[in-house]
Amino acid sequence: MRGQEDQQSRVFCELSALVFNLLRTPPIVPESPGRRSPAGAQITPAGFASLLLGISVALMLCGSVTFFIGFMLMPWVLGLVMVLYVAGIVSSLSVLGRSILCYATPRKDRSEWKLI
């Protein structure tokens, strides 16, 4: 499990570095057209569109997985809410019933309280 997290974080860091490297501002000093350094290579518009397409597809897949997990867990959440709701109703009814029964039954210890 730890190795998979390390691999995912490493891939995320590499992808972030790639995106930030591609989106950085161009150098201020103009270069001669014949000489291009590998560090200052510019991306083509088609490459940039492909990069954005890949990022958007990855985000859509992650969103779909998150939606599916939420969709599968929603009945469990609703079931738990209903169980707690019924437990609250039963608890309220038992308190109400106890108060009615205790009020209706005569107390034998009333005279003892008057003596004190």
Phi and psi in radians as a Rosetta constraint file:
Dihedral C 1 N 2 CA 2 C 2 CIRCULARHARMONIC -1.166 0.35
Dihedral N 2 CA 2 C 2 N 3 CIRCULARHARMONIC -0.672 0.35
Dihedral C 2 N 3 CA 3 C 3 CIRCULARHARMONIC -1.139 0.35
Dihedral N 3 CA 3 C 3 N 4 CIRCULARHARMONIC -0.635 0.35
Dihedral C 3 N 4 CA 4 C 4 CIRCULARHARMONIC -1.189 0.35
Dihedral N 4 CA 4 C 4 N 5 CIRCULARHARMONIC -0.691 0.35
Dihedral C 4 N 5 CA 5 C 5 CIRCULARHARMONIC -1.129 0.35
Dihedral N 5 CA 5 C 5 N 6 CIRCULARHARMONIC -0.713 0.35
Dihedral C 5 N 6 CA 6 C 6 CIRCULARHARMONIC -1.100 0.35
Dihedral N 6 CA 6 C 6 N 7 CIRCULARHARMONIC -0.718 0.35
Dihedral C 6 N 7 CA 7 C 7 CIRCULARHARMONIC -1.162 0.35
Dihedral N 7 CA 7 C 7 N 8 CIRCULARHARMONIC -0.725 0.35
Dihedral C 7 N 8 CA 8 C 8 CIRCULARHARMONIC -1.142 0.35
Dihedral N 8 CA 8 C 8 N 9 CIRCULARHARMONIC -0.728 0.35
Dihedral C 8 N 9 CA 9 C 9 CIRCULARHARMONIC -1.183 0.35
Dihedral N 9 CA 9 C 9 N 10 CIRCULARHARMONIC -0.620 0.35
Dihedral C 9 N 10 CA 10 C 10 CIRCULARHARMONIC -1.159 0.35
Dihedral N 10 CA 10 C 10 N 11 CIRCULARHARMONIC -0.751 0.35
Dihedral C 10 N 11 CA 11 C 11 CIRCULARHARMONIC -1.131 0.35
Dihedral N 11 CA 11 C 11 N 12 CIRCULARHARMONIC -0.710 0.35
Dihedral C 11 N 12 CA 12 C 12 CIRCULARHARMONIC -1.105 0.35
Dihedral N 12 CA 12 C 12 N 13 CIRCULARHARMONIC -0.721 0.35
Dihedral C 12 N 13 CA 13 C 13 CIRCULARHARMONIC -1.141 0.35
Dihedral N 13 CA 13 C 13 N 14 CIRCULARHARMONIC -0.705 0.35
Dihedral C 13 N 14 CA 14 C 14 CIRCULARHARMONIC -1.160 0.35
Dihedral N 14 CA 14 C 14 N 15 CIRCULARHARMONIC -0.710 0.35
Dihedral C 14 N 15 CA 15 C 15 CIRCULARHARMONIC -1.144 0.35
Dihedral N 15 CA 15 C 15 N 16 CIRCULARHARMONIC -0.711 0.35
Dihedral C 15 N 16 CA 16 C 16 CIRCULARHARMONIC -1.119 0.35
Dihedral N 16 CA 16 C 16 N 17 CIRCULARHARMONIC -0.741 0.35
Dihedral C 16 N 17 CA 17 C 17 CIRCULARHARMONIC -1.104 0.35
Dihedral N 17 CA 17 C 17 N 18 CIRCULARHARMONIC -0.694 0.35
Dihedral C 17 N 18 CA 18 C 18 CIRCULARHARMONIC -1.110 0.35
Dihedral N 18 CA 18 C 18 N 19 CIRCULARHARMONIC -0.796 0.35
Dihedral C 18 N 19 CA 19 C 19 CIRCULARHARMONIC -1.133 0.35
Dihedral N 19 CA 19 C 19 N 20 CIRCULARHARMONIC -0.791 0.35
Dihedral C 19 N 20 CA 20 C 20 CIRCULARHARMONIC -1.149 0.35
Dihedral N 20 CA 20 C 20 N 21 CIRCULARHARMONIC -0.610 0.35
Dihedral C 20 N 21 CA 21 C 21 CIRCULARHARMONIC -1.176 0.35
Dihedral N 21 CA 21 C 21 N 22 CIRCULARHARMONIC -0.645 0.35
Dihedral C 21 N 22 CA 22 C 22 CIRCULARHARMONIC -1.331 0.35
Dihedral N 22 CA 22 C 22 N 23 CIRCULARHARMONIC -0.524 0.35
Dihedral C 22 N 23 CA 23 C 23 CIRCULARHARMONIC -1.629 0.35
Dihedral N 23 CA 23 C 23 N 24 CIRCULARHARMONIC -0.001 0.35
Dihedral C 23 N 24 CA 24 C 24 CIRCULARHARMONIC -1.186 0.35
Dihedral N 24 CA 24 C 24 N 25 CIRCULARHARMONIC 2.796 0.35
Dihedral C 24 N 25 CA 25 C 25 CIRCULARHARMONIC -1.236 0.35
Dihedral N 25 CA 25 C 25 N 26 CIRCULARHARMONIC 2.586 0.35
Dihedral C 25 N 26 CA 26 C 26 CIRCULARHARMONIC -1.210 0.35
Dihedral N 26 CA 26 C 26 N 27 CIRCULARHARMONIC 2.736 0.35
Dihedral C 26 N 27 CA 27 C 27 CIRCULARHARMONIC -1.104 0.35
Dihedral N 27 CA 27 C 27 N 28 CIRCULARHARMONIC 2.608 0.35
Dihedral C 27 N 28 CA 28 C 28 CIRCULARHARMONIC -1.284 0.35
Dihedral N 28 CA 28 C 28 N 29 CIRCULARHARMONIC -0.665 0.35
Dihedral C 28 N 29 CA 29 C 29 CIRCULARHARMONIC -1.353 0.35
Dihedral N 29 CA 29 C 29 N 30 CIRCULARHARMONIC 2.145 0.35
Dihedral C 29 N 30 CA 30 C 30 CIRCULARHARMONIC -1.230 0.35
Dihedral N 30 CA 30 C 30 N 31 CIRCULARHARMONIC 2.431 0.35
Dihedral C 30 N 31 CA 31 C 31 CIRCULARHARMONIC -1.658 0.35
Dihedral N 31 CA 31 C 31 N 32 CIRCULARHARMONIC 2.734 0.35
Dihedral C 31 N 32 CA 32 C 32 CIRCULARHARMONIC -1.264 0.35
Dihedral N 32 CA 32 C 32 N 33 CIRCULARHARMONIC 2.533 0.35
Dihedral C 32 N 33 CA 33 C 33 CIRCULARHARMONIC -1.122 0.35
Dihedral N 33 CA 33 C 33 N 34 CIRCULARHARMONIC -0.451 0.35
Dihedral C 33 N 34 CA 34 C 34 CIRCULARHARMONIC -1.400 0.35
Dihedral N 34 CA 34 C 34 N 35 CIRCULARHARMONIC -0.408 0.35
Dihedral C 34 N 35 CA 35 C 35 CIRCULARHARMONIC -1.954 0.35
Dihedral N 35 CA 35 C 35 N 36 CIRCULARHARMONIC 2.119 0.35
Dihedral C 35 N 36 CA 36 C 36 CIRCULARHARMONIC -2.255 0.35
Dihedral N 36 CA 36 C 36 N 37 CIRCULARHARMONIC 2.174 0.35
Dihedral C 36 N 37 CA 37 C 37 CIRCULARHARMONIC -1.520 0.35
Dihedral N 37 CA 37 C 37 N 38 CIRCULARHARMONIC 2.630 0.35
Dihedral C 37 N 38 CA 38 C 38 CIRCULARHARMONIC -1.145 0.35
Dihedral N 38 CA 38 C 38 N 39 CIRCULARHARMONIC -0.523 0.35
Dihedral C 38 N 39 CA 39 C 39 CIRCULARHARMONIC -1.259 0.35
Dihedral N 39 CA 39 C 39 N 40 CIRCULARHARMONIC -0.519 0.35
Dihedral C 39 N 40 CA 40 C 40 CIRCULARHARMONIC -1.749 0.35
Dihedral N 40 CA 40 C 40 N 41 CIRCULARHARMONIC 0.288 0.35
Dihedral C 40 N 41 CA 41 C 41 CIRCULARHARMONIC -1.137 0.35
Dihedral N 41 CA 41 C 41 N 42 CIRCULARHARMONIC 2.384 0.35
Dihedral C 41 N 42 CA 42 C 42 CIRCULARHARMONIC -1.682 0.35
Dihedral N 42 CA 42 C 42 N 43 CIRCULARHARMONIC 2.672 0.35
Dihedral C 42 N 43 CA 43 C 43 CIRCULARHARMONIC -1.582 0.35
Dihedral N 43 CA 43 C 43 N 44 CIRCULARHARMONIC 2.547 0.35
Dihedral C 43 N 44 CA 44 C 44 CIRCULARHARMONIC -1.357 0.35
Dihedral N 44 CA 44 C 44 N 45 CIRCULARHARMONIC 2.769 0.35
Dihedral C 44 N 45 CA 45 C 45 CIRCULARHARMONIC -1.050 0.35
Dihedral N 45 CA 45 C 45 N 46 CIRCULARHARMONIC -0.634 0.35
Dihedral C 45 N 46 CA 46 C 46 CIRCULARHARMONIC -1.177 0.35
Dihedral N 46 CA 46 C 46 N 47 CIRCULARHARMONIC -0.676 0.35
Dihedral C 46 N 47 CA 47 C 47 CIRCULARHARMONIC -1.147 0.35
Dihedral N 47 CA 47 C 47 N 48 CIRCULARHARMONIC -0.702 0.35
Dihedral C 47 N 48 CA 48 C 48 CIRCULARHARMONIC -1.146 0.35
Dihedral N 48 CA 48 C 48 N 49 CIRCULARHARMONIC -0.710 0.35
Dihedral C 48 N 49 CA 49 C 49 CIRCULARHARMONIC -1.118 0.35
Dihedral N 49 CA 49 C 49 N 50 CIRCULARHARMONIC -0.699 0.35
Dihedral C 49 N 50 CA 50 C 50 CIRCULARHARMONIC -1.129 0.35
Dihedral N 50 CA 50 C 50 N 51 CIRCULARHARMONIC -0.671 0.35
Dihedral C 50 N 51 CA 51 C 51 CIRCULARHARMONIC -1.099 0.35
Dihedral N 51 CA 51 C 51 N 52 CIRCULARHARMONIC -0.829 0.35
Dihedral C 51 N 52 CA 52 C 52 CIRCULARHARMONIC -1.137 0.35
Dihedral N 52 CA 52 C 52 N 53 CIRCULARHARMONIC -0.628 0.35
Dihedral C 52 N 53 CA 53 C 53 CIRCULARHARMONIC -1.125 0.35
Dihedral N 53 CA 53 C 53 N 54 CIRCULARHARMONIC -0.753 0.35
Dihedral C 53 N 54 CA 54 C 54 CIRCULARHARMONIC -1.122 0.35
Dihedral N 54 CA 54 C 54 N 55 CIRCULARHARMONIC -0.713 0.35
Dihedral C 54 N 55 CA 55 C 55 CIRCULARHARMONIC -1.125 0.35
Dihedral N 55 CA 55 C 55 N 56 CIRCULARHARMONIC -0.756 0.35
Dihedral C 55 N 56 CA 56 C 56 CIRCULARHARMONIC -1.171 0.35
Dihedral N 56 CA 56 C 56 N 57 CIRCULARHARMONIC -0.648 0.35
Dihedral C 56 N 57 CA 57 C 57 CIRCULARHARMONIC -1.143 0.35
Dihedral N 57 CA 57 C 57 N 58 CIRCULARHARMONIC -0.733 0.35
Dihedral C 57 N 58 CA 58 C 58 CIRCULARHARMONIC -1.079 0.35
Dihedral N 58 CA 58 C 58 N 59 CIRCULARHARMONIC -0.740 0.35
Dihedral C 58 N 59 CA 59 C 59 CIRCULARHARMONIC -1.171 0.35
Dihedral N 59 CA 59 C 59 N 60 CIRCULARHARMONIC -0.643 0.35
Dihedral C 59 N 60 CA 60 C 60 CIRCULARHARMONIC -1.147 0.35
Dihedral N 60 CA 60 C 60 N 61 CIRCULARHARMONIC -0.714 0.35
Dihedral C 60 N 61 CA 61 C 61 CIRCULARHARMONIC -1.134 0.35
Dihedral N 61 CA 61 C 61 N 62 CIRCULARHARMONIC -0.744 0.35
Dihedral C 61 N 62 CA 62 C 62 CIRCULARHARMONIC -1.110 0.35
Dihedral N 62 CA 62 C 62 N 63 CIRCULARHARMONIC -0.710 0.35
Dihedral C 62 N 63 CA 63 C 63 CIRCULARHARMONIC -1.146 0.35
Dihedral N 63 CA 63 C 63 N 64 CIRCULARHARMONIC -0.648 0.35
Dihedral C 63 N 64 CA 64 C 64 CIRCULARHARMONIC -1.163 0.35
Dihedral N 64 CA 64 C 64 N 65 CIRCULARHARMONIC -0.701 0.35
Dihedral C 64 N 65 CA 65 C 65 CIRCULARHARMONIC -1.136 0.35
Dihedral N 65 CA 65 C 65 N 66 CIRCULARHARMONIC -0.750 0.35
Dihedral C 65 N 66 CA 66 C 66 CIRCULARHARMONIC -1.101 0.35
Dihedral N 66 CA 66 C 66 N 67 CIRCULARHARMONIC -0.743 0.35
Dihedral C 66 N 67 CA 67 C 67 CIRCULARHARMONIC -1.085 0.35
Dihedral N 67 CA 67 C 67 N 68 CIRCULARHARMONIC -0.737 0.35
Dihedral C 67 N 68 CA 68 C 68 CIRCULARHARMONIC -1.125 0.35
Dihedral N 68 CA 68 C 68 N 69 CIRCULARHARMONIC -0.737 0.35
Dihedral C 68 N 69 CA 69 C 69 CIRCULARHARMONIC -1.100 0.35
Dihedral N 69 CA 69 C 69 N 70 CIRCULARHARMONIC -0.778 0.35
Dihedral C 69 N 70 CA 70 C 70 CIRCULARHARMONIC -1.123 0.35
Dihedral N 70 CA 70 C 70 N 71 CIRCULARHARMONIC -0.670 0.35
Dihedral C 70 N 71 CA 71 C 71 CIRCULARHARMONIC -1.141 0.35
Dihedral N 71 CA 71 C 71 N 72 CIRCULARHARMONIC -0.655 0.35
Dihedral C 71 N 72 CA 72 C 72 CIRCULARHARMONIC -1.303 0.35
Dihedral N 72 CA 72 C 72 N 73 CIRCULARHARMONIC -0.536 0.35
Dihedral C 72 N 73 CA 73 C 73 CIRCULARHARMONIC -1.507 0.35
Dihedral N 73 CA 73 C 73 N 74 CIRCULARHARMONIC -0.278 0.35
Dihedral C 73 N 74 CA 74 C 74 CIRCULARHARMONIC -1.057 0.35
Dihedral N 74 CA 74 C 74 N 75 CIRCULARHARMONIC -0.727 0.35
Dihedral C 74 N 75 CA 75 C 75 CIRCULARHARMONIC -1.069 0.35
Dihedral N 75 CA 75 C 75 N 76 CIRCULARHARMONIC -0.623 0.35
Dihedral C 75 N 76 CA 76 C 76 CIRCULARHARMONIC -1.161 0.35
Dihedral N 76 CA 76 C 76 N 77 CIRCULARHARMONIC -0.731 0.35
Dihedral C 76 N 77 CA 77 C 77 CIRCULARHARMONIC -1.128 0.35
Dihedral N 77 CA 77 C 77 N 78 CIRCULARHARMONIC -0.783 0.35
Dihedral C 77 N 78 CA 78 C 78 CIRCULARHARMONIC -1.119 0.35
Dihedral N 78 CA 78 C 78 N 79 CIRCULARHARMONIC -0.691 0.35
Dihedral C 78 N 79 CA 79 C 79 CIRCULARHARMONIC -1.078 0.35
Dihedral N 79 CA 79 C 79 N 80 CIRCULARHARMONIC -0.746 0.35
Dihedral C 79 N 80 CA 80 C 80 CIRCULARHARMONIC -1.135 0.35
Dihedral N 80 CA 80 C 80 N 81 CIRCULARHARMONIC -0.703 0.35
Dihedral C 80 N 81 CA 81 C 81 CIRCULARHARMONIC -1.094 0.35
Dihedral N 81 CA 81 C 81 N 82 CIRCULARHARMONIC -0.736 0.35
Dihedral C 81 N 82 CA 82 C 82 CIRCULARHARMONIC -1.162 0.35
Dihedral N 82 CA 82 C 82 N 83 CIRCULARHARMONIC -0.699 0.35
Dihedral C 82 N 83 CA 83 C 83 CIRCULARHARMONIC -1.084 0.35
Dihedral N 83 CA 83 C 83 N 84 CIRCULARHARMONIC -0.784 0.35
Dihedral C 83 N 84 CA 84 C 84 CIRCULARHARMONIC -1.162 0.35
Dihedral N 84 CA 84 C 84 N 85 CIRCULARHARMONIC -0.590 0.35
Dihedral C 84 N 85 CA 85 C 85 CIRCULARHARMONIC -1.150 0.35
Dihedral N 85 CA 85 C 85 N 86 CIRCULARHARMONIC -0.787 0.35
Dihedral C 85 N 86 CA 86 C 86 CIRCULARHARMONIC -1.127 0.35
Dihedral N 86 CA 86 C 86 N 87 CIRCULARHARMONIC -0.702 0.35
Dihedral C 86 N 87 CA 87 C 87 CIRCULARHARMONIC -1.089 0.35
Dihedral N 87 CA 87 C 87 N 88 CIRCULARHARMONIC -0.673 0.35
Dihedral C 87 N 88 CA 88 C 88 CIRCULARHARMONIC -1.134 0.35
Dihedral N 88 CA 88 C 88 N 89 CIRCULARHARMONIC -0.706 0.35
Dihedral C 88 N 89 CA 89 C 89 CIRCULARHARMONIC -1.137 0.35
Dihedral N 89 CA 89 C 89 N 90 CIRCULARHARMONIC -0.790 0.35
Dihedral C 89 N 90 CA 90 C 90 CIRCULARHARMONIC -1.085 0.35
Dihedral N 90 CA 90 C 90 N 91 CIRCULARHARMONIC -0.714 0.35
Dihedral C 90 N 91 CA 91 C 91 CIRCULARHARMONIC -1.124 0.35
Dihedral N 91 CA 91 C 91 N 92 CIRCULARHARMONIC -0.742 0.35
Dihedral C 91 N 92 CA 92 C 92 CIRCULARHARMONIC -1.123 0.35
Dihedral N 92 CA 92 C 92 N 93 CIRCULARHARMONIC -0.731 0.35
Dihedral C 92 N 93 CA 93 C 93 CIRCULARHARMONIC -1.139 0.35
Dihedral N 93 CA 93 C 93 N 94 CIRCULARHARMONIC -0.666 0.35
Dihedral C 93 N 94 CA 94 C 94 CIRCULARHARMONIC -1.187 0.35
Dihedral N 94 CA 94 C 94 N 95 CIRCULARHARMONIC -0.663 0.35
Dihedral C 94 N 95 CA 95 C 95 CIRCULARHARMONIC -1.161 0.35
Dihedral N 95 CA 95 C 95 N 96 CIRCULARHARMONIC -0.729 0.35
Dihedral C 95 N 96 CA 96 C 96 CIRCULARHARMONIC -1.116 0.35
Dihedral N 96 CA 96 C 96 N 97 CIRCULARHARMONIC -0.794 0.35
Dihedral C 96 N 97 CA 97 C 97 CIRCULARHARMONIC -1.099 0.35
Dihedral N 97 CA 97 C 97 N 98 CIRCULARHARMONIC -0.725 0.35
Dihedral C 97 N 98 CA 98 C 98 CIRCULARHARMONIC -1.106 0.35
Dihedral N 98 CA 98 C 98 N 99 CIRCULARHARMONIC -0.712 0.35
Dihedral C 98 N 99 CA 99 C 99 CIRCULARHARMONIC -1.171 0.35
Dihedral N 99 CA 99 C 99 N 100 CIRCULARHARMONIC -0.652 0.35
Dihedral C 99 N 100 CA 100 C 100 CIRCULARHARMONIC -1.188 0.35
Dihedral N 100 CA 100 C 100 N 101 CIRCULARHARMONIC -0.790 0.35
Dihedral C 100 N 101 CA 101 C 101 CIRCULARHARMONIC -1.158 0.35
Dihedral N 101 CA 101 C 101 N 102 CIRCULARHARMONIC -0.695 0.35
Dihedral C 101 N 102 CA 102 C 102 CIRCULARHARMONIC -1.194 0.35
Dihedral N 102 CA 102 C 102 N 103 CIRCULARHARMONIC -0.539 0.35
Dihedral C 102 N 103 CA 103 C 103 CIRCULARHARMONIC -1.310 0.35
Dihedral N 103 CA 103 C 103 N 104 CIRCULARHARMONIC -0.621 0.35
Dihedral C 103 N 104 CA 104 C 104 CIRCULARHARMONIC -1.336 0.35
Dihedral N 104 CA 104 C 104 N 105 CIRCULARHARMONIC -0.556 0.35
Dihedral C 104 N 105 CA 105 C 105 CIRCULARHARMONIC -1.430 0.35
Dihedral N 105 CA 105 C 105 N 106 CIRCULARHARMONIC 2.341 0.35
Dihedral C 105 N 106 CA 106 C 106 CIRCULARHARMONIC -1.270 0.35
Dihedral N 106 CA 106 C 106 N 107 CIRCULARHARMONIC 2.525 0.35
Dihedral C 106 N 107 CA 107 C 107 CIRCULARHARMONIC -1.616 0.35
Dihedral N 107 CA 107 C 107 N 108 CIRCULARHARMONIC 2.396 0.35
Dihedral C 107 N 108 CA 108 C 108 CIRCULARHARMONIC -1.506 0.35
Dihedral N 108 CA 108 C 108 N 109 CIRCULARHARMONIC -0.344 0.35
Dihedral C 108 N 109 CA 109 C 109 CIRCULARHARMONIC -1.620 0.35
Dihedral N 109 CA 109 C 109 N 110 CIRCULARHARMONIC 0.231 0.35
Dihedral C 109 N 110 CA 110 C 110 CIRCULARHARMONIC -1.171 0.35
Dihedral N 110 CA 110 C 110 N 111 CIRCULARHARMONIC -0.689 0.35
Dihedral C 110 N 111 CA 111 C 111 CIRCULARHARMONIC -1.198 0.35
Dihedral N 111 CA 111 C 111 N 112 CIRCULARHARMONIC -0.545 0.35
Dihedral C 111 N 112 CA 112 C 112 CIRCULARHARMONIC -1.166 0.35
Dihedral N 112 CA 112 C 112 N 113 CIRCULARHARMONIC -0.618 0.35
Dihedral C 112 N 113 CA 113 C 113 CIRCULARHARMONIC -1.221 0.35
Dihedral N 113 CA 113 C 113 N 114 CIRCULARHARMONIC -0.565 0.35
Dihedral C 113 N 114 CA 114 C 114 CIRCULARHARMONIC -1.223 0.35
Dihedral N 114 CA 114 C 114 N 115 CIRCULARHARMONIC -0.529 0.35
Dihedral C 114 N 115 CA 115 C 115 CIRCULARHARMONIC -1.244 0.35
Dihedral N 115 CA 115 C 115 N 116 CIRCULARHARMONIC -0.485 0.35
